[in-house]
């Protein structure tokens, strides 16, 4: 598991490049809420938007997730806890006035960037930010 990167993965870099090319600026691998012990892949602090780019295996993608064969009990429990933690994080962020965006690693970076840009720009418009 040491070889699994927690940041700067290929899907994350592709989405970051596309979002940056569209003129949006963000923070990378940062806690949206300082007391929250989890980091988001992209954070738009002024408009309170946190983006998570989730791996299909680790976060249980409905299209690509397959049940592990070796040590199935261990892995199924671990993957279930990851999904529960994702839901808890989304709930904490929502309660604190943040918008959480979840993107699967298999999603097209352009489509993901469209989603991110539309949400961030809508929040900017609603809050009167430039």
Secondary structure, 3 states (H helix, E strand, C coil): CCCCCCCCCHHHHHHHHHHHHCCCCCEEEECCCCCCCCCEEEEECCCCEEEEEECHHHHCCCCCCCCCCCCHHHHHHHHHHHHHHHHHHHHHHHHCCCEEEEEECCCCHHHHHHHHHHHHHHHHHHHCCC
